Amino acid sequence: MGENLEKIEKKIVLEKTRTLPPKLENIVKAAAILIGLFEILFIFNFTFTVYSLFDKLGVKIGILKFDFQDQQVMAFVLGMILVIAFLRYPIIKKEKYLKKVQLIDYILILLGLAAALYKFWRWPTYMVYYDVNQIDVIFGFLAIILVLEATRRAIGWILPTIVTVFILYGIRDAGFNWTRIAQYLYLDQGIFGIPFYVMTIYVFAFVFFGAFLLKIGVSDYITEFMISIFGPRPGGPAKSAVISSGMMGTVSGSSVANVLTTGTFTIPLMKKAGYPPEIAGAVEPVASTGGQLMPPVMGAAAFIMAQFLGVPYNKLIIAAVLPALIYYSGVYLFIDLETKRLGLKGIPREQFKPIRYFLRKLYILLPILVITVALVWGIAPHIAAVSSLGIAIWVAWISKDEIPGHEQLYVATLLITTLLMFTGREIAKPIGIVLLVLGLTLVVMAVATDKVQFNEKFYISMLFVFLMALGKFLYMRKEEILLMSGVFGIIFSLIVGYKSKTEAGKAMYSATYESMISAGKTSTTVMLAAASAGLIQGVLTMTGLVTSLGYKLVDLAGGHLLLLLLMAMVFSLILGMGVPTTANYVITSLVAAPAVFNAVANNPVYSVSVPGYTAPIALLAAHFFVFYFGILADLTPPVALAAYAGSALAGGDFWKTATNSVKYALAGYVGPYIYFTHPEMFLITVENWTTTTALQVLYEFGATLLAMYLLAISLTGWFQKNLRKEVRAVIGAIGIAAASLNVIPVIIGVAVIIGLRVFVKKIRS
């Protein structure tokens, strides 16, 4: 297993990155940490929060009011990203360039820093006078070229080539007006447009959150917990993979990364349970890919969607609930039928940790619950992620069995404090008193009993409790307290871990420190993809192509909605074979989504706006449509990176694995058509909920699951026994008809299921 993992990592990741000497690796680490520090201090406005804290204490520290504008922070972040990219990714993937950093790399690093820091320095003046000089043009084109080169190195040549074609068109359309192009693609939008803005403002916080959860073992806990529940049952390892990968994928946000984490555990277990490599290697990628569709934390593109549509992210979470449930239900149905067809049994329970162990540690999932509640509640996404990070740090320290202390007592303290964090300022003082009493109780117990000892668990808990109490006594806003819990949590963990003399404490210090570095490294590719996608968005907006291409697509489809949707699907899938999800979504949402909207703009069902917002329902449905297929490109041959990772881990044939992946993810391919034609399934599109509306949505949800079940029976060829080809064909046809959600084929589908059960039962009896 270890050899397979090493092989796939070398193929997908390590062959693209250098093994750097310690000095250069320290530069990469410093750049990654600087990204995190700039994000925390100036994007999350932590400096102002600390100023507010001291101001309420009667101490004014004026320097804390100093702040940079968002464009300046983005420029600084881009500079650090370029440093990391040119150090880690060689100009050519050959041995010579992988082993040693070349002179050209150092030159590009210096030029990248110059282009980024020039924007950092220039922005305040430019905002006042809005003038463009020759130096702006030089640095602007330098920045564009360097972003494209860094993207080529980190991601591949396809996205930079597409961007270059758009830029060349933009240059021609602008009449070779270099000033206008540099202004639009460098100073105003382009590189620093909405995609890069969203990555910097929101997504980095979730990358950091996900990196920390991986480092402290939350991913392992979820996977092992699900295995302990489902493992002994028939098909248990595969079913546990579906659930655990879905849960972890929702915070990791990367299909391939999720396969390489949870897959290293689930795929061998599936093979041990009797699944062929081509099935075991397909289940994990399908489940991992679905993580980007699963609330509360979806793929990075979902945050960009919120910006494009002007609909808050917490509303998009609600819109994604039913589609995500249908996706995973469809996967589960396929796995269940495949398990029965293969006649597989579970793995003996004694081979897993007892369930009671995981139930005792159930509080480890609290950070995911907190981030879900915070997002749904409407807390700013990056604040929700940072606050959940603070809870994750506290949870991680408490969960260390090597450090003595009454676990239930600390968990109770954690739960009470977390609950009180979210209370408003109107009851701040009594809440502060409760927290103060809670902290003093821990001190008394540490002195008088053996349940609490003066160790890392005690210190971390005391720091969190008294920090929350201080925030309440000073009547700080809820968002300020949540932000402080996350940022100070990082500081607390580093200090306590650094001072710790235990192995567990040192491990937590390393996990906290390495998470910051991992977040910076991991964000390199998504940041570069976003910067490149911003260039495409800038050209489309500058030239007016964003409108004309949409109308051309409508004309090409002859006004037929189904044909237009098919074209949008194919466009998204093909583009996704060489372009990361984020850039894929930006392009398709700007080109295909408006075209789909134009095709139905006169339909009263679609032309009305999402209740409470200006975005038309058709536009919301169109954006979700291309969003889904952009993500599913990770499963679609011939590239299918997630399926490739799964096949390598399982040691199976790639094409068979990829074919099975597409089959098991069928709900993801069929579902978007259903949701587009029945937009009430997005839930937020319904203005007035009545009993009739609720029953209608419930019927549509059930009918969709029925259609998926019929298609699963048809494609697997199993329903309590092997079915003949002609029977499978008929069932498949009924399943496709039922996907229309028309009552007649749905009723026929139900009758077919009942008839099959009765028929098979009679044969067996």
N, C-alpha and C positions, 0 to 999 in steps of 0.2 A: 504493500500500500504506500509506504513512504517513498519507494522508487517512482511509483506512478505520479504521486503528488509533485515530487521534485521535477519530473519530466514535464508535466503540464505547466508548472510555474516557470520553468526555463523557456518553454515555448511561448507562453502568453505574456510573461512579464520580464523575466530576467534577461532574455536575449535582447531586449530593447534598452536595458539600463546598464550603466557601467558599475563595476566594483571599484569604488573610489578609495584612494589612500586616506588615512585618518584625517589629515589636515583639510582635504577637500570635502570629506564627509562632514566635518564639523562646520564647514561653510554652508552646506546644504541644510544641516540641522539649525544653524543660526538663522538662515533665511526662512525656514519653516516656522520657527518660534517667533520671528519678527512679524510674520503674517498674522499669527495668532494674537500677538500683543497689540498690533495696530487695530485688528478687528475688535478686540475687547475694549480697548481704550477709547477709540474714536468712532467705530461703527455702532457698537452697543452703548455708546455714551457713558461708559463706566466712570470716566473722569468727572463728569458732571454729577453722577450719583454720589461719588466720594466727596465732591465739593459740598453737595447738599447735606451729606451726613455730618461733615465737620461744621458746616454753617449752623445746623440745628444744635450743635454742641457749643456754639458761640465762638468757633474758631474759623476765621476766614483765610483760606489759602487760595489766593487769586490765580495762581498758575494752573490750578485744576480747572478753571473756566476756559482755559485755552483749548481750542478745538480746530480740527481740520475739516474741510468740506468733503462730502462724499466722493467727488471727482478726484480730489487729492489722495484720499485713502485708496481708491481704486487704482490710481497711478502707482502708488507705492507698492501695493499688492502685486500688480502686474510686473513691476521691476523684480521683486523677489521670485515670482513664478518663472520669469525668464532666466534668472540665475540658476534655479533648481533644474529647469529644463535643459539648458545648455551644458550643465555639468553631468546630469544623469543620462541624457540621451545623446548618443554619438551621431555624427553627421551621416555615417554609413554603418550599417549593422554588420561590420566585419571585425575579426579578431583584433586587428591592429588598433582600431578606433574604440573598441570596447575596453581595451586594457589601459589606455592612456588618454588623458585629456589633451587635445591638440591645441596648437597656437590659435587656430581659427575660433575655437570654442571660447578662449579667453577674450579674444577680440569681440566676439558677439555678445559675451556677458557685459563687457564695458559699454558697448553700443546700446544694449538693451536697457541697462541702468540709466544711461544718458537720456534715451528717448522717453523712458517712464518718468524719471525725476524732473526732466524739463517740463513735462505736463504738470507735474506736482507743483513746480515753482511758478509756472506761467498762469495757472488757472485763476488765481485771485485777480490778477490784472486783466486777463481776458474777459472775465465776467463783468468788469466795470466798463471797459471800452469796446468790447466785442469786435476787436480789430484782428486781422491776420497779417503777419509779416512773412518775409522770406524764410526766416529761421523756423517759424512754425511749420511751414511747408516741408522743409528738409527733415525736421524731426518727426513730422507726421508720417511721411512716406517711409522713413527709417523704422518707425514703430510698426507700421503695417507689414513691412517685409519681414521683420524679426518675429512678429506674432505668427506669420504664415510658416516661417522656417521652424520655429519651435513646435508648432502644431504638427508639421510634417514629421518631425523627429519623434514626437510623443505618441501620435495617433495614427499616422500614415499619410500617404500622399493624396487620398481621395478628397477629403474635406478641403485642404488647401487649394487643390486644383479647381474645385467648384467655386471657392471664394475668388480665386484669381480670375476665372471667367466672368463672374459678376462684376469684379472691379474693373476689368478691361472694358466691359460694356458701359459701366458708369463713367469711365474716363471719356469714352467716345461720345456718350450722351451729353456729357457736360462740356463738350467742345474743347477738350484738353485744358479745361480751366483748373489748373493744379491747386490753386488757392481754395476754390470751392470744395474740391474733393478732400483736401487735407482738413479743412474746417469741419466738414460733415462727418468724416470717418475717423477723426482723431480728436479734435477739440470738442465737438458737440455730441455726436452719437458714435456710431461705428463701433470701434473697439470697446469704448466705455458706454455702450448703449444698455438697453434693458437686460439682455442676457447676462452680461458681466456684472451689472448692478445687482441683479438678483443673486448671482453666485456669491458676490462679496457680502451683501447685506444679510441674506437668509441662509443660503445653502451651506456656507462654511460652518456655521454653528451646528448644523445637523451632521456634517462630515466629522466634526470634532466629537460630537455626542456618540455617533456610531463607532468611531475609532476607539473611544474609551470603553464602550460596552464590549467590544471585541477583546480589548486588552485585559479587562477584569473578568472575562469568562462568562458573560451573560449569554452569549451565543451558545457556548458549551452547555450551560445550564438548561436553556430552552430545548436544545436538541436531545440531551440525555433524559430530560423530564418527559418529553413526548415519546421517546423510545421506551421508557419504563412503563408508560401507560399502554401504548399500542403494540409494543414489540412482541409480547406473547400471543397476540391475536393473529389470525390469518391475514397475511399481507401487512402486518403491523409496521415493520420497518419502512415500507413505502409510504404508508399513511402518515406515519410520524414525520417522515421527510417533508410531506406536503404541508403539514401544520407548522412544524418548526421553521422551515425555510420561509414560509409566509410571514411568520411572526418576526423572524430576524431580518428578512429582506425588507421589511417595512422601515427599518432604521438604517440598514446598510446602504440601500439605494443603488446597488450594483449587482447585476445578474451574475456576472462572472466571479466577482469577489465572493458572493454568497455561495456559489457552487464550490469554490475553493476552501470555504470554511466549514459550513455544515456538511458539504458533500464528502469530505474526508472521513466523516464518521458514519453518515447514513448510507452511502453507496456500498461500502464493504458489508454492512449489515444486510442490505437488500440482497446482495449476491449470496451471502451466507444463508439467507432465508430461502434461496432457490430461484431468485429472479435472474434471467439471462442478462449479460452485461449491457445489451442494447436497450433493455427496459430499465434496469437500475440506473444506467447513465442518462436516461431521458427524463425520469421522474424528477430528479433533483434540479436540473436546469429549468423545467417547467414551473416547479414550485418557487425556485429562486427568482425567476423572471417576474412572476406574479407579485413579488414583494414590492416592485415599483408601482403597482396598481393598487396596493393595499393601504388604506388609511391606517394610522394618522400621518405617517411620514411616507409620502410617495416619492417617485423619482424627482430629480432636480427640475425636470421640465414642468412639473406641476406648479412649482413656485413661479416660473415664468408665465405659465398660463394665467395665474391669478393676476399678474401685472397686465398682461395683454387684454384680458377680459374686463378688468376693473371689478372683479368679484373677489372678496376676501378669501384667503386660503382656507379658513375654517368652514366656509360654505362649500368649497370644492371638495373638502373631505366628505361632507354629507352626500354630495353628488356622486362620489365614487364608491359609496358603501355597497349598494346593490350590485353594480357591475363586478366589484371585487369578490363578493360572496358567490356570485354566479360562476366566476372564473374558477375559484377554488372548489366549488361544488362539482363543477364539470370535471376537473382533474381527479377529484376523489372518486367520482362515479367510474371513470375509466380504470383507475387503479383497482377498485373493488372488483370490477368484472374481469380484469386481467388476472388478478389473484385467484379468483374462482376458476377461471379457465385453465390456469396452470396447476390448480390443485395444491397450492402452497399452504404451509402451516406457519405458525409463529415460532419465535425463538424462546426457549425455556426462560421463565422469569428469573431464575437464580443467576442468570448471566448479567442481569442489570442491577443497579442500585435499587433498594426498596423505595416504593413510592412515598412512604412516610418521610424519608430523607428530603425529598423534593418539596413536599408539603411544608415541612419545617422551614425550608429556605424560600418559600413562595414570595416573601417580601423582596426578593431580588428583582422581581418584575415591576416593582413600584415605580421606577423611573419611566417605564413605558406607559404605565397608567397615568402618571403625572403629566407627561408630555401630551397624551391624548386629551385629558381634561383641559389642560391649558390651551391647546389649539382650538378645541371645540368651543371653549368659553370665549375665545376671541382675543387671547393674549397674543401679542406680536410673535410671529413664528420664531425669530431668533432668540427672543426673551424666553419663550417656552422651552427651547432647546437648552439654553444655558442654565435655566432653573432646574431642569430635569437632570442636567449634568451634575449639579450640586447634590441632588438626592442620590444619584448613582454613585458618587464618591462616598457619601455617608454609608450607603447600603454595602458597598464593597468592603469598607473597613469593618462593619459589623459582622459580615458574613465570614470573616476569617476565623476558622475554628482554632487555629494555632494561638490566637490571642485570647487569654481567659476573660471571662465575663458572662453574666447571665444574659443569654441571647434574647430571650423573650422580653426582658426588661428594656434592653436597648431598642428592640424593634418597636415596643410600645412608645418609647420616647420619640423614635423616628416618625411613627405614624401620627402621633399627636402634634408634633412640631410641623410636619408637612401639611396637615389639615389646617392648622392655625396660620400658616404662611399665606393662604389664599383669602383670609378674612379682610374686610374693608377697614378703612380708617375710622369709621364711626364707632367701632368697638375696640379700637387699638389699645387703649390703656388697660382695660381688664385682661385682654389677651396677653399683653406684655407682662402683667403680674403673674398670670398662669405660667407663662414660659419661664419667668424668673424663679417661681416656686419649683417648677420642674427641674431646673438646673441646680438649685440649692438642694433638692432632694437627692440628686445624683451625688453631690458632694458629701452629704451626710452619710449616704449609703456606702460611699467609698471609704469613709473614715470608720464607720461602725460595723460594716458587714463584709462578708467575703464574696458577695454577689457582684460588687462593683470594685474594680481595682484601679489603681492609678497607672493606667497604661494607655496604649494608642486608642482603643475604643472609647475610653473615658474622655481623653483629651479632644478627640474629634467631635464627640457628641456635645461636650461642653461648649466648644467653639461655635458649633452650629446653633445650639439653643440660645446662647447669650447674644449671638449676632441677630437672631430673629427677635429676641426680646428688645434689644437696642433699637432695631428698626421700628418696632411697634411703639415704644415709648417716645420716639421722635416723630411719630405720625408720618412716616415715610409712605409713599405710594406703594401699592401692591407690586407694580412692575419694578420699582426700585428694589424692593425687598427680594423679589424673585431673582433679579439680576445679581444682587449681592450674594445670594446663596450659592450661585454657580461660580462666580469669579473668586470669591473668598474661599469657596470649597476647594478650588484648584490650589490656592495658596496654602490653605490648611493642610491639604494632603501632601504637598511638597515639603512643608516644614516638619510635620509630624513624621512623615516617611523618612526624611533626611536624618532626623534625630533618633529614629527607631533603631534598636539594636537587635530586633528580631528579623528573621528571614521574611516573614509575612509583611512586616512594615517596609522593609527594603523593596519587596516586590511591588507594593502599592506606590512607593515613590517612583520606581521605574515605570510602572504602568501609566502614572499621571504624566510624567515627563515624556515618555515615548508616544503617548497619545497626541500630544501637541505636535511632535515631529511628524507622526504618521498622518495627521490631518493635513499638514502643509504639503507633504509629498503626494498624498492621495488626491488633493484638490488640484494638483498641477494639470492633469489631463482635462478635468471638467472646466477649469478656468480657461484654458486655452481653447477648448471647444466653444465655450461661451463667447470669448473674444472674437473668434472667427465667425461664429454665427451672427454676432453683432455687426460685423462688416457686411454680411449679406443683407441683414435687415436695413442697414444704412443705405446701401445701394438701391434696394427695392423701394425704399421711401423717397430717396433723393430723385430717382428717375421716374417714379410713378408706376413702375412695373408691378408693384403690389396690387394695383387696381386692374391694370390691363391684362396681366396674366390670368387673373381670376375669370375675367369675361371670356378670354380665349379658351380656357378649359371648359367653360359652360358651352361655348359654341362647338367645341370639339366633341363634346358628349351629346350634342344635338338636343340639349334640354332635358335629357333623360336622367333622372335622379340616380337610379340604380347604377347606370353606366358611369356616372360621375363619381359615385362612391367607390365603385370598383377601381376606377382610375386613381383616385386618391389613395386607396389601399395599396395598390401596386407601387405607386410613387413613393409612399412611406416605407414600404418593405425594401424596395431596391435601394433607396437612399440610406436606409438603416444598415445595409450590409457593409458600408464602408464609413459611415458617419455616426458618431456617438449620439445617443438618445437626445441629448439637449439640443445639439445643432440640428438634428433631424426634425425635431418638433418645431424649432424656430422657422426653418425653411418651409415645411409643409403647412404650418399654421398661417404663414404669411401668403402662401401661394394657393394651396388646395382648400384650406378652410374658408376663405372668402368666396371661392368659386362655389363651394357647396351651399354657402349661405345665400349667394345670389340666385341659385337655382330654386330656392324655396322661399325667397323673400316675400313673395306675394301671398303665401299661404298664411292665413290668420293664426294657425296653431304655432307657427314658427316665428312670425314677425314680431309677436309681442315680446316684451323684455322679461328677463328673469326678475321675479318680484323683488322690488327694492333696489334694483340696479338697472343700468342702461343697456347692458349686453343683451342682444336678442337671444331667444332660446335656441334658434337655429345655429347661431355662432358658438354657443356653449357646446351643443351637440357635435358640431363639426370639429371643434378643437379637441374634444374627448376622442373623437373618431381617429384623427391622425395621431394623437398621443398614444393610443392603444397600439396601433400598428407600428409606430416607430419603436416601441419597446419590444414588440413581438419579433422584430427583425433579428433579435439575439437568438431566436429559436429557428428562424427560417433559413433553409439551405439556399445557396451553397456556402455562405460564410458561417452563420449560426455559431457565434463565439461561445455562448453559454452551453449549447449542445456539444460543441467541440471539447470544452472543458470537462463536461460530464462523461463523454466517451473516453477521454484519456484517463480519467480517474477510474472508470469502470473497466478499462481495457477492452472496449468493444469497438465495433465497426462504426465509423463516424456517420455514414449515410443512413444506416439503419437507425442509429440513435437519433439523428436529426429528424428522420421521418416519424419516429415514435413521438418525438417532442411536439411536432406539429399536431399529431393526432390527439395527444393528451391535452394540448392547449386549445382544442377546438372551440371551447367556449369563448376564448379570447379572440378568435378569428370571426366567429359568427355573432357574438354578443354586440359589438359596436353597431352593426346594422339594425339590430333589434332596438337598442337604446336610441338610435337616431330617429327611427320611425315611431318610437313610443317615448318621447322625451320626459314624460311624467315619472319615468323610472329613475331619473336623476334627483327626484324628491324636491330639490330647491326650485324647480320649475313650476311647482303647484302653488297657486296663490291662496286658495281657500281649501283647506282639508275638510272633507265631509266623509260620511260613512261610505257613500258611493265611490268617491275618489280612492279612499283607502282600500276598499274591496277590489277596485279596478287594478291598482298597483300590486296588490297581493296576488290577484289572478295572473297578471303579467309575469310576476316573479315565478310563480309556480309553473306556468305554461312554458317559460323559458327553460326551467330545470327539466321539465318533461321532455322538451325537444332535445336537450343535451343528453338525457338518458337514452332516448330512442337512437340517437346518432352513435352513442357509445356502444349500445348493443349491436348496431349494424356494423361498426368498424372493428369491434373485437370479435364479433361472431359468436358471442356467448350469452345465453340466458338460461341458467341452470343446466344447460347442455350445449354442445356445439350445434349451431344453426346452419342450415343449407344456404348456399349462395343466393338463391332466388328469394328466400325468406329475408335474408339480410338486406337485399336490395329494396324490397318492399318496405321494410321497417325504416331504412334510411330515407326513402322518399317521403314517408309519413313524417319522419323527424324534421326534414327540411320544410315540409308544408306547415308543421306545427310551429316552426320558428317564426312564421308570420304572426303568430298569436291569435289567428282566426279561431273562433270557437269550434267550428266543425272539425278541422284536422286535429285540434286538441282533444276533442271528445273521442275521435277515432283512435288517437294515440293512447288514451287511457284504456279504451276497449281492447286495443292490441296487447297492452301490458297484462291486463286481467286475463285475456284469452290465452296468452302464452303461459301464464302461471297455471291455469286450469289444465291446459293441454299437456304441459310437461309433467304435472302432478299425476295425471291419468296414465301417462306412459310409464312412469316409475312405479305406480301402484299395480 
